[in-house]
Amino acid sequence: MSKYNVLWEYVKNSGVASLLLTFAEIEEITGIPIDHSFLKYKKELAEYGYQVGKISMKAQTVSFQRII
């Protein structure tokens, strides 16, 4: 079980085609701050039918898209 499983479940349960979350929202959902390891874990999201799109350091946001 990865430290981001709760986030992957949140994205999957959203049911939307695309979703934009701030780093603060991700921290609230997961209970941990987003860090560099997120890049390693983001591959796991495909198992939930989504992928990580753009990660904006400037805006501190992460976009998620449903895989078609």
Summary of the structure (lengths in Angstrom):
residues: 68
radius of gyration: 10.8
end to end distance: 25.0
largest distance: 29.8
contacts: 160
relative contact order: 0.26
helix: 43%
strand: 26%
